[in-house]
Amino acid sequence: MHELIDEVLDSKAAASGIEGCVFNRMYRAKHVEVEGDRTHLGNVINNLIDNAVKYSPADKPIDVVTE
């Protein structure tokens, strides 16, 4: 799961319009396994990150945490 989260965050960091956005990756869970379609899970993570970017103050980092 962490690999998929990293892929989404890396693609977001490279996207135009959010250059100043900082993502703090805090993977506290040693191993996260989720059964499901990788594409659909990626879409869910993407939506969560989009909402975090949209509704967070521009000058604050966004914490991405697994526990």
Order of alpha helices (4+ residues) and beta strands (2+ residues): alpha-beta-alpha-beta
